[in-house]
Amino acid sequence: MANAMPVVVYPPAEDGGRRVRAGNQFLGMAYGLLDVAEFLRLAGLEGIDDLDVAGMPEIEWRGGGPEVWQR
């Protein structure tokens, strides 16, 4: 990742949304990989898509990997 900010996707909430944080900044609630990709684009990572997000070793997935969106 170009700017090497740590990205954390937290475990799913009751509604299936997962909090996304980059560094010390809360980016939003994601309800799928497209949301995570959009948050990262808005944070300055150009040209990223949902397939990139699923395979990025720089993302720490807590409470399940990129395929987990339900409790």
PDB file of N, CA, C and O in Angstrom, chain B, residues numbered from 101:
ATOM      1  N   MET B 101       0.852  -1.161   0.000  1.00  0.00           N
ATOM      2  CA  MET B 101       0.000   0.000   0.000  1.00  0.00           C
ATOM      3  C   MET B 101       0.896   1.221   0.000  1.00  0.00           C
ATOM      4  O   MET B 101       1.839   1.302   0.787  1.00  0.00           O
ATOM      5  N   ALA B 102       0.615   2.156  -0.861  1.00  0.00           N
ATOM      6  CA  ALA B 102       1.484   3.295  -1.086  1.00  0.00           C
ATOM      7  C   ALA B 102       1.779   4.095   0.169  1.00  0.00           C
ATOM      8  O   ALA B 102       2.933   4.450   0.407  1.00  0.00           O
ATOM      9  N   ASN B 103       0.769   4.388   0.981  1.00  0.00           N
ATOM     10  CA  ASN B 103       1.005   5.224   2.150  1.00  0.00           C
ATOM     11  C   ASN B 103       1.208   4.408   3.421  1.00  0.00           C
ATOM     12  O   ASN B 103       1.440   4.992   4.480  1.00  0.00           O
ATOM     13  N   ALA B 104       1.130   3.102   3.357  1.00  0.00           N
ATOM     14  CA  ALA B 104       1.435   2.175   4.450  1.00  0.00           C
ATOM     15  C   ALA B 104       0.638   2.444   5.719  1.00  0.00           C
ATOM     16  O   ALA B 104       1.102   2.115   6.811  1.00  0.00           O
ATOM     17  N   MET B 105      -0.564   3.041   5.602  1.00  0.00           N
ATOM     18  CA  MET B 105      -1.376   3.226   6.795  1.00  0.00           C
ATOM     19  C   MET B 105      -2.035   1.905   7.142  1.00  0.00           C
ATOM     20  O   MET B 105      -2.536   1.207   6.260  1.00  0.00           O
ATOM     21  N   PRO B 106      -2.036   1.556   8.431  1.00  0.00           N
ATOM     22  CA  PRO B 106      -2.696   0.295   8.793  1.00  0.00           C
ATOM     23  C   PRO B 106      -4.199   0.408   8.612  1.00  0.00           C
ATOM     24  O   PRO B 106      -4.813   1.386   9.037  1.00  0.00           O
ATOM     25  N   VAL B 107      -4.786  -0.591   7.982  1.00  0.00           N
ATOM     26  CA  VAL B 107      -6.230  -0.632   7.763  1.00  0.00           C
ATOM     27  C   VAL B 107      -6.786  -1.800   8.562  1.00  0.00           C
ATOM     28  O   VAL B 107      -6.283  -2.920   8.476  1.00  0.00           O
ATOM     29  N   VAL B 108      -7.827  -1.529   9.339  1.00  0.00           N
ATOM     30  CA  VAL B 108      -8.471  -2.563  10.144  1.00  0.00           C
ATOM     31  C   VAL B 108      -9.947  -2.606   9.790  1.00  0.00           C
ATOM     32  O   VAL B 108     -10.623  -1.577   9.779  1.00  0.00           O
ATOM     33  N   VAL B 109     -10.442  -3.799   9.502  1.00  0.00           N
ATOM     34  CA  VAL B 109     -11.874  -4.027   9.303  1.00  0.00           C
ATOM     35  C   VAL B 109     -12.326  -4.855  10.502  1.00  0.00           C
ATOM     36  O   VAL B 109     -11.877  -5.983  10.705  1.00  0.00           O
ATOM     37  N   TYR B 110     -13.223  -4.270  11.287  1.00  0.00           N
ATOM     38  CA  TYR B 110     -13.652  -4.878  12.539  1.00  0.00           C
ATOM     39  C   TYR B 110     -14.738  -5.936  12.327  1.00  0.00           C
ATOM     40  O   TYR B 110     -15.333  -6.010  11.252  1.00  0.00           O
ATOM     41  N   PRO B 111     -14.996  -6.754  13.352  1.00  0.00           N
ATOM     42  CA  PRO B 111     -16.015  -7.804  13.231  1.00  0.00           C
ATOM     43  C   PRO B 111     -17.387  -7.220  12.881  1.00  0.00           C
ATOM     44  O   PRO B 111     -17.666  -6.056  13.166  1.00  0.00           O
ATOM     45  N   PRO B 112     -18.232  -8.037  12.264  1.00  0.00           N
ATOM     46  CA  PRO B 112     -19.564  -7.563  11.890  1.00  0.00           C
ATOM     47  C   PRO B 112     -20.402  -7.166  13.101  1.00  0.00           C
ATOM     48  O   PRO B 112     -20.379  -7.832  14.136  1.00  0.00           O
ATOM     49  N   ALA B 113     -21.134  -6.077  12.952  1.00  0.00           N
ATOM     50  CA  ALA B 113     -22.114  -5.660  13.958  1.00  0.00           C
ATOM     51  C   ALA B 113     -23.381  -6.486  13.745  1.00  0.00           C
ATOM     52  O   ALA B 113     -23.438  -7.327  12.849  1.00  0.00           O
ATOM     53  N   GLU B 114     -24.379  -6.243  14.561  1.00  0.00           N
ATOM     54  CA  GLU B 114     -25.629  -7.001  14.446  1.00  0.00           C
ATOM     55  C   GLU B 114     -26.285  -6.846  13.083  1.00  0.00           C
ATOM     56  O   GLU B 114     -26.950  -7.767  12.608  1.00  0.00           O
ATOM     57  N   ASP B 115     -26.105  -5.675  12.440  1.00  0.00           N
ATOM     58  CA  ASP B 115     -26.708  -5.455  11.127  1.00  0.00           C
ATOM     59  C   ASP B 115     -25.821  -5.924   9.977  1.00  0.00           C
ATOM     60  O   ASP B 115     -26.176  -5.741   8.812  1.00  0.00           O
ATOM     61  N   GLY B 116     -24.671  -6.527  10.289  1.00  0.00           N
ATOM     62  CA  GLY B 116     -23.768  -7.040   9.267  1.00  0.00           C
ATOM     63  C   GLY B 116     -22.712  -6.051   8.817  1.00  0.00           C
ATOM     64  O   GLY B 116     -21.784  -6.425   8.099  1.00  0.00           O
ATOM     65  N   GLY B 117     -22.835  -4.793   9.225  1.00  0.00           N
ATOM     66  CA  GLY B 117     -21.834  -3.788   8.866  1.00  0.00           C
ATOM     67  C   GLY B 117     -20.557  -3.959   9.663  1.00  0.00           C
ATOM     68  O   GLY B 117     -20.574  -4.406  10.811  1.00  0.00           O
ATOM     69  N   ARG B 118     -19.444  -3.595   9.032  1.00  0.00           N
ATOM     70  CA  ARG B 118     -18.141  -3.693   9.695  1.00  0.00           C
ATOM     71  C   ARG B 118     -17.474  -2.323   9.677  1.00  0.00           C
ATOM     72  O   ARG B 118     -17.369  -1.692   8.626  1.00  0.00           O
ATOM     73  N   ARG B 119     -17.023  -1.864  10.850  1.00  0.00           N
ATOM     74  CA  ARG B 119     -16.307  -0.593  10.927  1.00  0.00           C
ATOM     75  C   ARG B 119     -14.980  -0.728  10.193  1.00  0.00           C
ATOM     76  O   ARG B 119     -14.327  -1.769  10.249  1.00  0.00           O
ATOM     77  N   VAL B 120     -14.597   0.331   9.512  1.00  0.00           N
ATOM     78  CA  VAL B 120     -13.325   0.353   8.783  1.00  0.00           C
ATOM     79  C   VAL B 120     -12.523   1.550   9.280  1.00  0.00           C
ATOM     80  O   VAL B 120     -13.017   2.676   9.329  1.00  0.00           O
ATOM     81  N   ARG B 121     -11.268   1.278   9.650  1.00  0.00           N
ATOM     82  CA  ARG B 121     -10.385   2.315  10.150  1.00  0.00           C
ATOM     83  C   ARG B 121      -9.079   2.255   9.370  1.00  0.00           C
ATOM     84  O   ARG B 121      -8.577   1.172   9.072  1.00  0.00           O
ATOM     85  N   ALA B 122      -8.531   3.422   9.041  1.00  0.00           N
ATOM     86  CA  ALA B 122      -7.204   3.520   8.415  1.00  0.00           C
ATOM     87  C   ALA B 122      -6.377   4.452   9.286  1.00  0.00           C
ATOM     88  O   ALA B 122      -6.704   5.630   9.436  1.00  0.00           O
ATOM     89  N   GLY B 123      -5.308   3.920   9.856  1.00  0.00           N
ATOM     90  CA  GLY B 123      -4.549   4.714  10.819  1.00  0.00           C
ATOM     91  C   GLY B 123      -5.458   5.033  11.992  1.00  0.00           C
ATOM     92  O   GLY B 123      -6.087   4.139  12.558  1.00  0.00           O
ATOM     93  N   ASN B 124      -5.527   6.311  12.359  1.00  0.00           N
ATOM     94  CA  ASN B 124      -6.390   6.741  13.461  1.00  0.00           C
ATOM     95  C   ASN B 124      -7.741   7.242  12.977  1.00  0.00           C
ATOM     96  O   ASN B 124      -8.540   7.720  13.782  1.00  0.00           O
ATOM     97  N   GLN B 125      -8.015   7.144  11.688  1.00  0.00           N
ATOM     98  CA  GLN B 125      -9.235   7.703  11.106  1.00  0.00           C
ATOM     99  C   GLN B 125     -10.289   6.629  10.845  1.00  0.00           C
ATOM    100  O   GLN B 125     -10.025   5.617  10.196  1.00  0.00           O
ATOM    101  N   PHE B 126     -11.499   6.880  11.373  1.00  0.00           N
ATOM    102  CA  PHE B 126     -12.643   6.020  11.083  1.00  0.00           C
ATOM    103  C   PHE B 126     -13.131   6.383   9.687  1.00  0.00           C
ATOM    104  O   PHE B 126     -13.440   7.544   9.421  1.00  0.00           O
ATOM    105  N   LEU B 127     -13.204   5.387   8.785  1.00  0.00           N
ATOM    106  CA  LEU B 127     -13.610   5.637   7.410  1.00  0.00           C
ATOM    107  C   LEU B 127     -15.094   5.423   7.175  1.00  0.00           C
ATOM    108  O   LEU B 127     -15.677   6.065   6.301  1.00  0.00           O
ATOM    109  N   GLY B 128     -15.719   4.529   7.939  1.00  0.00           N
ATOM    110  CA  GLY B 128     -17.139   4.295   7.770  1.00  0.00           C
ATOM    111  C   GLY B 128     -17.529   2.871   8.087  1.00  0.00           C
ATOM    112  O   GLY B 128     -16.706   2.050   8.491  1.00  0.00           O
ATOM    113  N   MET B 129     -18.826   2.597   7.892  1.00  0.00           N
ATOM    114  CA  MET B 129     -19.361   1.251   8.071  1.00  0.00           C
ATOM    115  C   MET B 129     -19.488   0.615   6.700  1.00  0.00           C
ATOM    116  O   MET B 129     -20.151   1.154   5.813  1.00  0.00           O
ATOM    117  N   ALA B 130     -18.859  -0.519   6.533  1.00  0.00           N
ATOM    118  CA  ALA B 130     -18.901  -1.237   5.255  1.00  0.00           C
ATOM    119  C   ALA B 130     -19.878  -2.396   5.360  1.00  0.00           C
ATOM    120  O   ALA B 130     -19.958  -3.076   6.384  1.00  0.00           O
ATOM    121  N   TYR B 131     -20.621  -2.607   4.278  1.00  0.00           N
ATOM    122  CA  TYR B 131     -21.565  -3.711   4.202  1.00  0.00           C
ATOM    123  C   TYR B 131     -21.175  -4.689   3.104  1.00  0.00           C
ATOM    124  O   TYR B 131     -21.954  -5.565   2.728  1.00  0.00           O
ATOM    125  N   GLY B 132     -19.963  -4.530   2.597  1.00  0.00           N
ATOM    126  CA  GLY B 132     -19.432  -5.407   1.567  1.00  0.00           C
ATOM    127  C   GLY B 132     -18.073  -4.893   1.110  1.00  0.00           C
ATOM    128  O   GLY B 132     -17.637  -3.812   1.506  1.00  0.00           O
ATOM    129  N   LEU B 133     -17.419  -5.675   0.279  1.00  0.00           N
ATOM    130  CA  LEU B 133     -16.085  -5.322  -0.193  1.00  0.00           C
ATOM    131  C   LEU B 133     -16.062  -4.029  -1.013  1.00  0.00           C
ATOM    132  O   LEU B 133     -15.086  -3.280  -0.973  1.00  0.00           O
ATOM    133  N   LEU B 134     -17.144  -3.772  -1.757  1.00  0.00           N
ATOM    134  CA  LEU B 134     -17.194  -2.528  -2.529  1.00  0.00           C
ATOM    135  C   LEU B 134     -17.142  -1.305  -1.623  1.00  0.00           C
ATOM    136  O   LEU B 134     -16.528  -0.297  -1.974  1.00  0.00           O
ATOM    137  N   ASP B 135     -17.782  -1.386  -0.462  1.00  0.00           N
ATOM    138  CA  ASP B 135     -17.726  -0.275   0.497  1.00  0.00           C
ATOM    139  C   ASP B 135     -16.303  -0.066   1.000  1.00  0.00           C
ATOM    140  O   ASP B 135     -15.827   1.067   1.070  1.00  0.00           O
ATOM    141  N   VAL B 136     -15.631  -1.146   1.346  1.00  0.00           N
ATOM    142  CA  VAL B 136     -14.245  -1.026   1.831  1.00  0.00           C
ATOM    143  C   VAL B 136     -13.378  -0.397   0.745  1.00  0.00           C
ATOM    144  O   VAL B 136     -12.580   0.497   1.028  1.00  0.00           O
ATOM    145  N   ALA B 137     -13.529  -0.856  -0.489  1.00  0.00           N
ATOM    146  CA  ALA B 137     -12.751  -0.304  -1.599  1.00  0.00           C
ATOM    147  C   ALA B 137     -13.030   1.190  -1.762  1.00  0.00           C
ATOM    148  O   ALA B 137     -12.100   1.970  -1.969  1.00  0.00           O
ATOM    149  N   GLU B 138     -14.287   1.593  -1.671  1.00  0.00           N
ATOM    150  CA  GLU B 138     -14.632   3.012  -1.816  1.00  0.00           C
ATOM    151  C   GLU B 138     -14.030   3.844  -0.689  1.00  0.00           C
ATOM    152  O   GLU B 138     -13.521   4.937  -0.937  1.00  0.00           O
ATOM    153  N   PHE B 139     -14.078   3.348   0.535  1.00  0.00           N
ATOM    154  CA  PHE B 139     -13.476   4.076   1.656  1.00  0.00           C
ATOM    155  C   PHE B 139     -11.975   4.269   1.434  1.00  0.00           C
ATOM    156  O   PHE B 139     -11.430   5.337   1.714  1.00  0.00           O
ATOM    157  N   LEU B 140     -11.314   3.226   0.930  1.00  0.00           N
ATOM    158  CA  LEU B 140      -9.877   3.336   0.690  1.00  0.00           C
ATOM    159  C   LEU B 140      -9.576   4.295  -0.459  1.00  0.00           C
ATOM    160  O   LEU B 140      -8.584   5.022  -0.410  1.00  0.00           O
ATOM    161  N   ARG B 141     -10.407   4.306  -1.477  1.00  0.00           N
ATOM    162  CA  ARG B 141     -10.240   5.287  -2.572  1.00  0.00           C
ATOM    163  C   ARG B 141     -10.394   6.699  -2.029  1.00  0.00           C
ATOM    164  O   ARG B 141      -9.602   7.581  -2.361  1.00  0.00           O
ATOM    165  N   LEU B 142     -11.399   6.920  -1.203  1.00  0.00           N
ATOM    166  CA  LEU B 142     -11.611   8.241  -0.616  1.00  0.00           C
ATOM    167  C   LEU B 142     -10.460   8.647   0.311  1.00  0.00           C
ATOM    168  O   LEU B 142     -10.192   9.833   0.501  1.00  0.00           O
ATOM    169  N   ALA B 143      -9.791   7.652   0.879  1.00  0.00           N
ATOM    170  CA  ALA B 143      -8.642   7.919   1.739  1.00  0.00           C
ATOM    171  C   ALA B 143      -7.358   8.140   0.938  1.00  0.00           C
ATOM    172  O   ALA B 143      -6.306   8.421   1.512  1.00  0.00           O
ATOM    173  N   GLY B 144      -7.448   8.011  -0.404  1.00  0.00           N
ATOM    174  CA  GLY B 144      -6.286   8.330  -1.232  1.00  0.00           C
ATOM    175  C   GLY B 144      -5.660   7.184  -1.994  1.00  0.00           C
ATOM    176  O   GLY B 144      -4.671   7.388  -2.697  1.00  0.00           O
ATOM    177  N   LEU B 145      -6.203   5.987  -1.878  1.00  0.00           N
ATOM    178  CA  LEU B 145      -5.660   4.845  -2.619  1.00  0.00           C
ATOM    179  C   LEU B 145      -6.383   4.734  -3.955  1.00  0.00           C
ATOM    180  O   LEU B 145      -7.520   4.265  -4.013  1.00  0.00           O
ATOM    181  N   GLU B 146      -5.742   5.152  -4.998  1.00  0.00           N
ATOM    182  CA  GLU B 146      -6.357   5.168  -6.332  1.00  0.00           C
ATOM    183  C   GLU B 146      -6.394   3.777  -6.958  1.00  0.00           C
ATOM    184  O   GLU B 146      -5.545   2.930  -6.678  1.00  0.00           O
ATOM    185  N   GLY B 147      -7.386   3.560  -7.802  1.00  0.00           N
ATOM    186  CA  GLY B 147      -7.457   2.355  -8.620  1.00  0.00           C
ATOM    187  C   GLY B 147      -7.661   1.063  -7.872  1.00  0.00           C
ATOM    188  O   GLY B 147      -7.249   0.004  -8.347  1.00  0.00           O
ATOM    189  N   ILE B 148      -8.288   1.121  -6.712  1.00  0.00           N
ATOM    190  CA  ILE B 148      -8.508  -0.091  -5.914  1.00  0.00           C
ATOM    191  C   ILE B 148      -9.943  -0.572  -6.137  1.00  0.00           C
ATOM    192  O   ILE B 148     -10.861   0.238  -6.264  1.00  0.00           O
ATOM    193  N   ASP B 149     -10.130  -1.883  -6.183  1.00  0.00           N
ATOM    194  CA  ASP B 149     -11.478  -2.422  -6.332  1.00  0.00           C
ATOM    195  C   ASP B 149     -11.713  -3.518  -5.305  1.00  0.00           C
ATOM    196  O   ASP B 149     -10.837  -3.814  -4.492  1.00  0.00           O
ATOM    197  N   ASP B 150     -12.900  -4.121  -5.343  1.00  0.00           N
ATOM    198  CA  ASP B 150     -13.262  -5.116  -4.330  1.00  0.00           C
ATOM    199  C   ASP B 150     -12.353  -6.338  -4.363  1.00  0.00           C
ATOM    200  O   ASP B 150     -12.068  -6.912  -3.312  1.00  0.00           O
ATOM    201  N   LEU B 151     -11.895  -6.746  -5.526  1.00  0.00           N
ATOM    202  CA  LEU B 151     -10.983  -7.895  -5.608  1.00  0.00           C
ATOM    203  C   LEU B 151      -9.631  -7.567  -4.992  1.00  0.00           C
ATOM    204  O   LEU B 151      -9.012  -8.421  -4.359  1.00  0.00           O
ATOM    205  N   ASP B 152      -9.172  -6.334  -5.174  1.00  0.00           N
ATOM    206  CA  ASP B 152      -7.929  -5.905  -4.538  1.00  0.00           C
ATOM    207  C   ASP B 152      -8.061  -5.972  -3.020  1.00  0.00           C
ATOM    208  O   ASP B 152      -7.182  -6.480  -2.325  1.00  0.00           O
ATOM    209  N   VAL B 153      -9.174  -5.450  -2.523  1.00  0.00           N
ATOM    210  CA  VAL B 153      -9.414  -5.400  -1.080  1.00  0.00           C
ATOM    211  C   VAL B 153      -9.368  -6.804  -0.479  1.00  0.00           C
ATOM    212  O   VAL B 153      -8.749  -7.005   0.566  1.00  0.00           O
ATOM    213  N   ALA B 154     -10.008  -7.766  -1.119  1.00  0.00           N
ATOM    214  CA  ALA B 154     -10.080  -9.129  -0.595  1.00  0.00           C
ATOM    215  C   ALA B 154      -8.706  -9.763  -0.463  1.00  0.00           C
ATOM    216  O   ALA B 154      -8.506 -10.618   0.400  1.00  0.00           O
ATOM    217  N   GLY B 155      -7.751  -9.361  -1.301  1.00  0.00           N
ATOM    218  CA  GLY B 155      -6.433  -9.991  -1.271  1.00  0.00           C
ATOM    219  C   GLY B 155      -5.319  -9.149  -0.695  1.00  0.00           C
ATOM    220  O   GLY B 155      -4.157  -9.547  -0.769  1.00  0.00           O
ATOM    221  N   MET B 156      -5.632  -7.990  -0.120  1.00  0.00           N
ATOM    222  CA  MET B 156      -4.589  -7.103   0.390  1.00  0.00           C
ATOM    223  C   MET B 156      -4.070  -7.578   1.746  1.00  0.00           C
ATOM    224  O   MET B 156      -4.822  -7.607   2.720  1.00  0.00           O
ATOM    225  N   PRO B 157      -2.789  -7.952   1.817  1.00  0.00           N
ATOM    226  CA  PRO B 157      -2.244  -8.381   3.106  1.00  0.00           C
ATOM    227  C   PRO B 157      -2.130  -7.226   4.106  1.00  0.00           C
ATOM    228  O   PRO B 157      -1.963  -7.466   5.302  1.00  0.00           O
ATOM    229  N   GLU B 158      -2.218  -5.989   3.638  1.00  0.00           N
ATOM    230  CA  GLU B 158      -2.114  -4.825   4.527  1.00  0.00           C
ATOM    231  C   GLU B 158      -3.372  -4.582   5.340  1.00  0.00           C
ATOM    232  O   GLU B 158      -3.363  -3.789   6.282  1.00  0.00           O
ATOM    233  N   ILE B 159      -4.466  -5.269   4.979  1.00  0.00           N
ATOM    234  CA  ILE B 159      -5.721  -5.103   5.717  1.00  0.00           C
ATOM    235  C   ILE B 159      -5.809  -6.176   6.791  1.00  0.00           C
ATOM    236  O   ILE B 159      -5.659  -7.368   6.519  1.00  0.00           O
ATOM    237  N   GLU B 160      -6.055  -5.729   8.014  1.00  0.00           N
ATOM    238  CA  GLU B 160      -6.264  -6.647   9.132  1.00  0.00           C
ATOM    239  C   GLU B 160      -7.761  -6.876   9.275  1.00  0.00           C
ATOM    240  O   GLU B 160      -8.512  -5.955   9.595  1.00  0.00           O
ATOM    241  N   TRP B 161      -8.182  -8.102   9.038  1.00  0.00           N
ATOM    242  CA  TRP B 161      -9.603  -8.472   9.131  1.00  0.00           C
ATOM    243  C   TRP B 161      -9.843  -9.096  10.498  1.00  0.00           C
ATOM    244  O   TRP B 161      -9.345 -10.187  10.777  1.00  0.00           O
ATOM    245  N   ARG B 162     -10.592  -8.424  11.343  1.00  0.00           N
ATOM    246  CA  ARG B 162     -10.893  -8.940  12.678  1.00  0.00           C
ATOM    247  C   ARG B 162     -12.282  -9.562  12.686  1.00  0.00           C
ATOM    248  O   ARG B 162     -13.226  -8.999  12.131  1.00  0.00           O
ATOM    249  N   GLY B 163     -12.400 -10.712  13.312  1.00  0.00           N
ATOM    250  CA  GLY B 163     -13.707 -11.361  13.412  1.00  0.00           C
ATOM    251  C   GLY B 163     -14.149 -12.037  12.128  1.00  0.00           C
ATOM    252  O   GLY B 163     -15.344 -12.231  11.906  1.00  0.00           O
ATOM    253  N   GLY B 164     -13.206 -12.392  11.291  1.00  0.00           N
ATOM    254  CA  GLY B 164     -13.503 -13.057  10.030  1.00  0.00           C
ATOM    255  C   GLY B 164     -12.902 -12.295   8.863  1.00  0.00           C
ATOM    256  O   GLY B 164     -12.699 -11.083   8.936  1.00  0.00           O
ATOM    257  N   GLY B 165     -12.624 -13.007   7.802  1.00  0.00           N
ATOM    258  CA  GLY B 165     -11.991 -12.427   6.632  1.00  0.00           C
ATOM    259  C   GLY B 165     -12.962 -11.663   5.752  1.00  0.00           C
ATOM    260  O   GLY B 165     -14.079 -11.353   6.168  1.00  0.00           O
ATOM    261  N   PRO B 166     -12.533 -11.361   4.530  1.00  0.00           N
ATOM    262  CA  PRO B 166     -13.336 -10.542   3.635  1.00  0.00           C
ATOM    263  C   PRO B 166     -14.646 -11.183   3.187  1.00  0.00           C
ATOM    264  O   PRO B 166     -15.476 -10.508   2.579  1.00  0.00           O
ATOM    265  N   GLU B 167     -14.846 -12.439   3.465  1.00  0.00           N
ATOM    266  CA  GLU B 167     -16.090 -13.107   3.078  1.00  0.00           C
ATOM    267  C   GLU B 167     -17.135 -13.059   4.196  1.00  0.00           C
ATOM    268  O   GLU B 167     -18.261 -13.510   3.986  1.00  0.00           O
ATOM    269  N   VAL B 168     -16.800 -12.527   5.375  1.00  0.00           N
ATOM    270  CA  VAL B 168     -17.696 -12.540   6.539  1.00  0.00           C
ATOM    271  C   VAL B 168     -18.376 -11.177   6.700  1.00  0.00           C
ATOM    272  O   VAL B 168     -17.722 -10.168   6.966  1.00  0.00           O
ATOM    273  N   TRP B 169     -19.710 -11.172   6.533  1.00  0.00           N
ATOM    274  CA  TRP B 169     -20.486  -9.930   6.681  1.00  0.00           C
ATOM    275  C   TRP B 169     -21.718 -10.134   7.539  1.00  0.00           C
ATOM    276  O   TRP B 169     -22.560  -9.239   7.612  1.00  0.00           O
ATOM    277  N   GLN B 170     -21.851 -11.251   8.174  1.00  0.00           N
ATOM    278  CA  GLN B 170     -22.970 -11.531   9.070  1.00  0.00           C
ATOM    279  C   GLN B 170     -22.405 -12.048  10.376  1.00  0.00           C
ATOM    280  O   GLN B 170     -21.326 -12.640  10.404  1.00  0.00           O
ATOM    281  N   ARG B 171     -23.136 -11.824  11.457  1.00  0.00           N
ATOM    282  CA  ARG B 171     -22.740 -12.374  12.762  1.00  0.00           C
ATOM    283  C   ARG B 171     -23.142 -13.809  12.878  1.00  0.00           C
ATOM    284  O   ARG B 171     -22.892 -14.439  13.906  1.00  0.00           O
TER     285      ARG B 171
END
